[in-house]
Amino acid sequence: MKWLPLLPCVIVCAMLPAQERVRHLPADEYLSRMTAGWIGQMAGVGWGAPTEFRFNGRMVPEEEMPVWEPALINQFWQDDLYVEMTFLKSLEDYGWDVSLKQAGIDFARSGYPLWHANATGRENLRKGIAPPDSGHPQFNNHADDIDYQIEADFSGLIAPGLPNVPITLGETFGRVMNYGDGIYGGQFVGGMYAAAFFESNPEKIVRAGLECIPAKSQYAECIRDVLTWWKANPDNWETTWQRIEAKYNENLDYRKASCGGAKKTFNIDAKINGAYIVMGLLYGAGDPDKTIIIATRCGQDSDCNPSSAAGILFTALGLENIPPKYTSALTRDTVFSHTEYSFDGLLAISESLARDAIVRAGGKIVQDGGRETFLIPHQQATPSPLEQSWKPGPIANSRFTDIEMAEKIRPDELTDGRPDMKVSIAEFAPGWHIEHCGLEMDPGIRATYRGRQRVLLTHPDDGETPAVLWREVAVPTGSAAALHLTVSHHDGGDWQLMVKIDGEEVLNTPVGKDTVVDGWQTEKIDLAPYAGKIVRVELFNQPTGWFCEAAYWGEITLAGL
């Protein structure tokens, strides 16, 4: 197999004793690789999102792999990205010595929807159970779920060549919602990112991640298995997938502490999904497309897994070596949902924290021939102690004080991330009601969208159930009443607009890039045939492919009433 060559500016003083080794990383190269890592996350989650948990216990057929479009890079509403930015903000506000309790307080106060270990952990925090107990199996039956694993990418991107940083950060932020393998997954991913600043060989990157977790953990066993099976079948990823399925999905001994441990096709355990990250890296062999496609086609959490795989690979590649199709449509000033960070703001805080991490680790930032350079000391990874979620150690009896609950967490002010769509509808289109609006893509009112002010976003509840706006309308006799709609779509998706009056379909039309004019589509429905009647008008935001199915409503007006 051909691996990517290391760039010449990465210098490893390998002849010196380990404790004296210093690696040189020019500051501009760090920025290139870190930027690429964030773009990789966005690319992987954007490309894989239509398949997420639609292929459980089975591979995604080649013909059902989505097609990449450059606009898919703009994943500013993805929980795979914005949740980890909560941790970045804690580091920005409180520094590297942020306490476990403070990390828990910041997470408790988050306002986005959550699932699995994240949701249970935040519920525990809001009940007064502080970390590490909020992630302990006694209180969280999702302890080995994937949650911290999909949120740990940041920990390696701010720690070039410093594996103990993501290990330590896992002990701070991973404890909020996970335990055991659930934490090791995040430390493994963070360790691979840290290694990717100095290593381009995917196998060596994976082995560097392995050094960051306890060797006797089931997680480490899983990754070693994937490495062994890959070497036995280096050109047949499907055979290795079958072996992973047999041991880490069908064998209940390897899924004891995720989602209660019940036998299900659905498997959100950190181990099997971590195996799929590694599948993308090893069988992708340094190719961005192959890496994302294979990690996606493995199934299960098939947007988060290619996100981490691509993030790690893109870090190894650096920005200059990423194909333009992944960068050409990137919007740099859009703010990620539930955060204060635009893409450029995200890069700025990541670089600031990385500089701190290097100095804290005993490194230096110097001018080397007129070029600012990071001198990064060699670090031997020191994994966390071994713990098993199905045989956990004692709880820490960690609780928030009454003052912390009253003044910092303030449960009466918190939400579960569900927007009050009744308020949004009343503001945008008085008299209308909404049903079956899902949580994806952060529904509610947008200040601006495609040149329009105050735009309403809705999203279907699932791949089959449309979001429905409805109201009853009294149509006057002899009027020329009409319903006027102006609608749009997300850059990466489309949807079907259906209008029914008293249950009868009067409009059924796609809304997407091929139907809009200057970004918007206008429709007029004549209500004159219903003169003298009270009718129920329904507007359906119907999903078509379960990806970026948001409806953007610029206008919903009734004229002539």
C-alpha positions in Angstrom: 0.0 0.0 0.0 1.1 3.6 -0.7 1.0 5.9 2.2 1.2 9.7 2.1 4.7 11.0 2.5 5.5 13.2 5.5 6.0 16.8 4.6 9.7 17.9 5.0 9.0 20.6 7.6 8.0 17.9 10.2 11.3 17.2 11.9 11.7 14.4 14.4 14.9 14.3 16.3 14.8 10.5 16.5 18.4 10.0 17.5 18.0 11.7 20.9 16.7 9.9 24.0 12.9 10.0 24.2 12.8 12.4 27.0 14.9 14.9 25.0 13.1 14.6 21.7 11.6 17.8 20.3 9.5 18.0 17.2 9.4 21.1 15.1 6.0 22.2 13.6 5.8 25.6 11.9 2.9 27.6 13.1 1.5 28.0 9.7 1.6 24.3 9.1 -0.2 23.7 12.4 -2.9 26.1 11.2 -3.2 24.3 7.9 -3.6 20.9 9.5 -5.9 22.0 12.2 -8.1 23.8 9.7 -8.1 20.7 7.5 -9.2 18.7 10.6 -12.3 20.8 11.1 -13.1 20.7 7.4 -12.8 16.9 7.5 -15.3 16.6 10.3 -17.7 18.8 8.3 -17.2 16.8 5.1 -17.6 13.4 6.7 -20.8 14.3 8.6 -22.2 16.1 5.6 -21.6 13.2 3.2 -22.7 10.5 5.5 -25.7 12.2 7.1 -28.4 10.7 4.8 -27.4 7.2 5.9 -27.3 7.8 9.7 -28.7 4.8 11.5 -30.6 3.7 8.4 -28.2 0.7 8.0 -27.9 -1.1 11.3 -26.2 -4.5 11.2 -25.8 -4.2 7.4 -23.5 -2.4 5.0 -24.7 0.6 3.0 -25.1 -0.7 -0.6 -22.8 1.0 -3.0 -25.7 2.4 -5.0 -27.2 4.0 -1.9 -24.1 5.9 -1.0 -25.0 9.6 -1.3 -23.3 11.8 -3.9 -21.0 14.5 -2.7 -21.8 18.1 -3.5 -19.6 21.0 -2.4 -22.4 22.7 -0.6 -22.6 19.8 1.9 -19.5 21.1 3.6 -21.6 23.8 5.5 -22.7 21.6 8.4 -23.2 24.4 10.9 -26.3 22.8 12.5 -24.8 19.4 13.2 -24.6 18.2 16.8 -21.6 16.2 15.8 -19.8 19.6 15.7 -21.5 22.1 18.0 -21.6 19.9 21.1 -17.8 19.7 21.3 -17.7 23.5 21.0 -19.3 23.6 24.4 -16.1 22.1 25.7 -13.9 24.5 23.8 -15.9 27.4 25.3 -15.3 26.0 28.8 -11.6 25.9 28.1 -11.7 29.5 26.7 -13.6 30.8 29.7 -11.9 28.9 32.6 -8.6 27.7 31.2 -6.9 24.3 31.2 -7.6 23.7 34.9 -11.4 24.0 34.4 -12.9 21.8 37.1 -15.1 18.7 36.5 -17.9 20.6 38.2 -17.6 23.6 35.9 -17.5 21.4 32.9 -20.7 19.8 34.1 -22.3 23.2 34.8 -21.6 24.4 31.3 -23.0 21.2 29.8 -26.0 21.3 32.0 -26.8 24.8 30.7 -26.6 23.8 27.1 -29.8 24.4 25.1 -29.5 21.9 22.3 -31.3 18.5 21.9 -29.4 15.5 23.1 -29.7 11.8 23.0 -28.3 8.7 24.7 -25.4 9.2 27.1 -25.4 12.9 26.5 -29.1 13.3 27.3 -28.9 11.1 30.4 -25.7 12.8 31.6 -27.3 16.3 31.2 -30.5 15.1 33.0 -28.3 13.9 35.8 -26.5 17.2 36.0 -29.8 19.1 36.2 -30.9 16.8 39.0 -27.8 17.8 40.9 -25.6 14.8 40.2 -22.2 16.3 39.4 -19.5 14.6 37.3 -17.9 12.1 37.4 -21.1 10.6 38.8 -23.3 12.0 35.9 -21.5 9.5 33.6 -21.2 6.7 36.0 -23.1 3.5 35.1 -25.0 3.6 38.4 -26.8 6.7 37.0 -26.2 6.5 33.3 -27.2 3.3 31.4 -25.6 4.6 28.3 -22.1 4.7 29.7 -20.4 3.0 26.8 -22.3 4.8 24.1 -20.6 6.7 21.4 -21.3 10.2 22.8 -17.9 11.5 24.0 -16.2 9.7 21.1 -18.0 11.9 18.5 -17.2 15.0 20.6 -13.5 14.5 21.3 -12.1 15.6 17.9 -11.4 19.0 19.4 -9.1 17.5 22.0 -6.5 16.3 19.5 -6.8 19.3 17.2 -5.6 21.6 20.0 -2.8 19.2 21.0 -0.4 18.6 18.1 1.9 15.8 19.1 0.7 15.8 22.7 -1.3 12.6 23.4 -1.7 13.3 27.1 -3.8 16.3 26.4 -6.7 14.4 24.9 -6.3 11.8 27.6 -6.6 14.5 30.3 -9.5 16.3 28.5 -11.3 13.0 28.3 -11.1 12.7 32.1 -12.6 16.2 32.3 -15.3 16.3 29.6 -15.8 12.6 29.0 -16.7 12.1 32.6 -19.7 14.4 32.2 -21.6 11.7 30.2 -19.5 8.5 29.8 -17.4 5.9 31.7 -15.0 3.1 30.7 -15.0 2.4 27.0 -17.2 5.4 26.4 -14.4 7.6 27.6 -11.6 5.6 26.0 -13.3 6.1 22.6 -12.9 9.8 22.9 -9.3 9.5 24.1 -8.5 7.2 21.2 -9.9 9.6 18.7 -8.2 12.6 20.3 -4.9 10.6 20.3 -5.2 9.9 16.6 -5.7 13.6 15.8 -2.7 14.5 18.0 -0.6 12.0 16.1 -1.8 13.1 12.6 0.1 16.4 12.9 3.3 14.4 12.6 2.3 11.1 11.0 0.7 10.3 7.6 0.6 6.5 7.7 -2.9 5.5 8.8 -1.8 2.4 10.6 0.7 4.3 12.7 -1.9 6.9 13.5 -4.3 4.2 14.7 -1.6 2.6 16.8 -0.8 6.0 18.3 -4.4 6.3 19.3 -4.2 2.8 20.9 -1.4 3.9 23.1 -3.8 6.5 24.7 -6.2 3.9 26.2 -5.8 0.9 28.6 -4.5 -2.1 26.7 -6.8 -4.5 28.6 -10.0 -2.6 27.7 -12.5 -4.1 25.3 -12.1 -1.0 23.2 -8.4 -1.6 22.7 -9.2 -5.3 22.0 -11.6 -4.2 19.3 -9.1 -1.9 17.6 -6.4 -4.5 17.7 -8.8 -7.0 16.1 -9.5 -4.6 13.3 -5.8 -4.1 12.7 -5.2 -7.9 12.6 -8.2 -8.5 10.3 -7.1 -5.7 8.0 -3.7 -7.2 7.6 -5.2 -10.5 6.8 -7.6 -9.0 4.2 -5.9 -5.7 3.1 -8.0 -5.5 -0.1 -11.4 -6.7 1.2 -13.0 -4.4 3.8 -16.3 -6.3 3.6 -14.7 -9.4 5.0 -13.3 -7.4 7.9 -16.7 -5.8 8.4 -18.3 -9.3 8.7 -15.8 -10.2 11.5 -16.5 -6.9 13.3 -20.3 -7.6 13.1 -20.0 -11.2 14.4 -17.9 -10.2 17.5 -18.9 -6.6 18.3 -22.6 -6.6 17.4 -23.9 -10.1 17.6 -21.9 -11.1 20.7 -23.6 -9.5 23.7 -20.4 -9.8 25.8 -19.1 -6.8 23.8 -22.1 -4.5 24.2 -22.9 -4.8 27.9 -23.1 -1.2 28.8 -24.6 0.7 25.9 -28.3 1.3 25.6 -28.9 -1.1 28.4 -27.0 -3.9 26.7 -30.1 -5.4 25.0 -29.7 -7.3 21.7 -30.6 -5.0 18.9 -29.5 -4.5 15.4 -29.1 -0.8 16.3 -25.7 -0.5 18.0 -24.4 2.9 19.3 -21.7 1.3 21.4 -18.4 3.3 21.1 -16.4 0.2 20.2 -18.1 -0.9 17.0 -18.4 2.6 15.8 -14.7 3.2 16.6 -13.9 0.2 14.6 -15.7 1.8 11.6 -13.6 4.9 12.0 -10.5 2.7 11.8 -12.0 0.9 8.8 -12.2 4.1 6.9 -8.6 5.1 7.8 -7.0 1.7 7.0 -8.9 0.8 3.9 -9.1 4.3 2.7 -5.3 4.3 2.5 -5.0 8.0 2.5 -7.6 8.7 -0.1 -10.2 11.2 1.2 -13.1 9.9 -0.8 -12.4 6.2 0.0 -11.9 7.0 3.7 -15.3 8.7 4.0 -17.2 6.2 1.8 -15.9 3.1 3.6 -16.5 4.6 7.1 -20.0 5.5 5.9 -20.8 2.2 4.3 -20.0 0.3 7.5 -23.4 1.6 8.7 -24.6 2.3 12.3 -23.7 5.9 13.2 -22.6 6.5 9.6 -22.3 10.2 9.8 -20.3 10.6 13.0 -17.8 7.8 12.0 -16.8 9.2 8.7 -16.7 12.6 10.3 -13.9 11.5 12.7 -12.2 9.4 10.0 -12.1 12.3 7.6 -11.1 14.8 10.3 -8.1 12.7 11.3 -7.0 12.0 7.6 -7.5 15.7 6.6 -5.3 16.7 9.6 -2.6 14.4 8.2 -3.0 15.9 4.7 -3.1 19.6 5.6 -5.3 22.2 3.9 -3.2 22.4 0.8 -3.7 18.8 0.0 -7.5 18.6 0.4 -9.4 18.3 -2.9 -11.1 21.6 -3.8 -14.5 20.0 -3.8 -14.3 19.9 0.0 -13.4 23.6 0.4 -14.8 25.5 -2.6 -18.3 26.2 -1.0 -17.2 26.7 2.6 -18.9 29.6 4.3 -16.5 30.9 6.9 -18.6 33.6 8.6 -21.7 31.5 9.4 -22.1 30.8 13.2 -22.4 27.2 14.3 -25.8 26.5 16.0 -25.9 27.0 19.7 -22.4 28.5 19.8 -20.6 31.9 19.4 -18.1 30.5 16.9 -18.0 31.1 13.1 -15.6 28.9 11.2 -12.9 31.5 11.5 -13.7 32.0 15.2 -13.4 28.3 15.7 -9.9 28.3 14.2 -8.8 31.2 16.3 -9.8 29.6 19.6 -8.3 26.3 18.6 -5.0 27.9 17.7 -4.9 29.9 20.9 -5.5 26.8 23.0 -2.9 24.8 21.0 -0.3 27.4 21.8 -1.1 27.2 25.4 -1.0 23.4 25.4 2.5 23.4 23.8 3.9 25.8 26.4 2.2 24.0 29.3 3.8 20.7 28.1 7.2 22.3 28.3 7.5 23.3 24.6 8.4 26.6 23.1 7.2 28.9 20.3 10.2 30.4 18.6 11.3 32.2 15.4 13.1 29.7 13.2 14.7 31.4 10.2 12.0 34.1 10.2 9.2 31.5 10.5 7.3 31.0 13.7 7.7 27.4 14.9 6.3 25.3 17.6 8.9 23.2 19.5 6.9 20.3 20.9 8.4 17.9 23.4 8.1 14.2 22.9 5.3 12.7 25.1 4.8 9.1 26.0 1.1 8.5 26.3 -0.1 7.7 29.9 -3.6 6.1 29.6 -6.3 6.4 32.2 -6.7 3.5 34.6 -8.7 0.5 33.4 -12.4 0.5 34.3 -15.3 -1.5 33.0 -18.8 -0.1 32.8 -20.4 -3.5 33.5 -18.3 -3.8 36.7 -17.9 -0.1 37.7 -16.0 1.2 40.6 -17.7 3.1 43.4 -19.4 6.4 42.7 -17.7 9.6 43.9 -20.8 11.0 45.7 -20.3 14.2 43.7 -23.2 16.6 44.0 -23.8 20.2 43.1 -24.5 22.4 46.1 -27.8 24.2 46.5 -26.0 27.4 45.6 -24.6 25.9 42.4 -28.0 24.7 41.5 -29.7 28.0 42.2 -27.1 30.4 40.9 -25.3 28.5 38.1 -27.5 25.8 36.7 -30.9 27.4 37.5 -33.1 24.4 36.3 -36.2 26.6 35.9 -34.4 28.4 33.0 -33.2 25.3 31.1 -34.7 23.6 28.1 -34.2 20.2 26.4 -33.3 21.9 23.1 -36.9 21.8 21.7 -37.7 25.2 20.4 -41.1 26.6 21.3 -42.5 26.4 17.8 -45.9 27.8 19.0 -44.2 31.0 19.8 -42.3 31.0 16.5 -45.5 30.3 14.5 -47.5 32.9 16.3 -44.8 35.5 15.5 -44.2 34.4 11.9 -47.7 33.4 10.8 -50.4 34.3 13.3 -53.4 31.9 13.3 -51.4 29.0 12.0 -50.5 25.8 14.1 -47.7 23.3 13.7 -47.5 19.5 14.2 -44.7 16.9 13.9 -41.9 19.4 13.7 -38.7 17.5 14.4 -35.5 18.7 16.1 -33.1 18.4 13.2 -31.5 21.5 11.8 -32.6 23.7 14.8 -36.1 24.7 13.7 -37.4 28.2 14.5 -37.0 31.7 13.1 -33.9 32.7 11.2 -33.0 36.4 11.2 -32.0 36.2 7.6 -31.9 33.6 4.8 -31.0 34.1 1.2 -31.7 37.9 1.4 -35.0 37.6 3.3 -35.6 38.8 6.8 -37.3 36.7 9.5 -37.6 33.3 7.8 -39.3 30.3 9.5 -37.5 26.9 9.4 -39.4 23.7 9.9 -38.1 20.1 9.6 -39.9 16.7 9.4 -40.1 14.6 12.5 -38.6 11.6 10.8 -38.0 10.2 7.3 -41.7 9.5 6.8 -43.6 12.0 8.9 -43.9 15.5 7.5 -44.0 18.7 9.5 -47.5 20.2 9.0 -48.6 23.8 9.3 -52.4 24.2 9.4 -55.2 26.6 10.1 -58.9 27.0 9.4 -59.9 29.7 7.0 -63.3 31.3 6.5 -63.4 32.1 2.8 -65.8 35.0 2.1 -68.5 34.7 -0.6 -67.6 36.4 -3.8 -63.9 37.0 -2.8 -60.8 36.4 -4.8 -59.0 34.9 -1.9 -55.7 33.2 -2.3 -52.9 31.6 -0.4 -49.4 32.9 -1.2 -46.3 30.9 -0.3 -42.6 31.7 -0.7 -40.4 28.8 0.2 -36.8 27.7 -0.1 -34.5 24.8 0.8 -31.1 24.1 2.4 -28.1 24.1 0.1 -27.5 20.4 0.7 -31.1 19.1 0.4 -34.6 19.4 -1.0 -38.1 18.7 0.2 -41.7 18.2 -1.2 -44.3 21.0 -0.6 -47.8 19.6 -0.4 -50.9 21.7 0.2 -54.2 20.2 1.1 -57.6 21.9 1.6 -60.1 19.9 3.6 -58.0 16.8 3.0 -57.9 17.2 -0.8 -54.4 17.7 -2.4 -54.2 20.9 -4.4 -50.5 21.2 -4.8 -47.6 18.8 -4.7 -44.3 20.1 -5.9 -40.6 19.7 -5.1 -38.6 22.5 -3.6 -34.9 22.4 -4.4 -32.0 23.8 -6.4 -33.7 23.0 -9.7 -37.0 24.7 -8.8 -36.1 27.9 -7.1 -35.4 31.2 -8.8 -32.8 33.4 -7.0 -33.1 31.0 -4.1 -36.8 31.2 -3.6 -39.9 29.6 -5.0 -43.4 31.2 -5.1 -46.7 29.4 -5.2 -50.3 30.7 -5.3 -53.3 28.6 -4.4 -56.7 30.0 -5.5 -59.3 29.8 -2.7 -62.2 31.2 -4.7 -63.7 27.7 -5.2 -64.2 27.5 -1.4 -66.1 30.8 -1.1 -68.6 30.7 1.6 -67.0 27.8 3.4 -64.7 27.3 6.4 -61.9 25.1 5.3 -58.8 23.5 6.8 -55.6 24.5 5.0 -52.6 22.2 5.5 -49.0 22.9 4.4 -46.7 19.8 4.4 -42.9 19.9 4.7 -42.6 16.4 3.3 -39.2 14.6 3.5 -37.9 13.1 0.2 -34.5 11.6 1.1 -34.0 12.4 4.8 -31.1 14.8 4.5 -31.3 18.5 5.0 -35.1 18.3 4.7 -35.7 21.7 6.2 -38.3 23.9 4.7 -37.6 27.6 4.8 -40.8 29.7 4.7 -40.3 33.2 3.6 -44.0 34.0 3.3 -47.3 32.4 4.3 -50.1 34.9 3.6 -53.8 34.8 2.9 -55.0 37.5 0.6 -58.6 38.7 -0.1 -60.1 37.6 3.2 
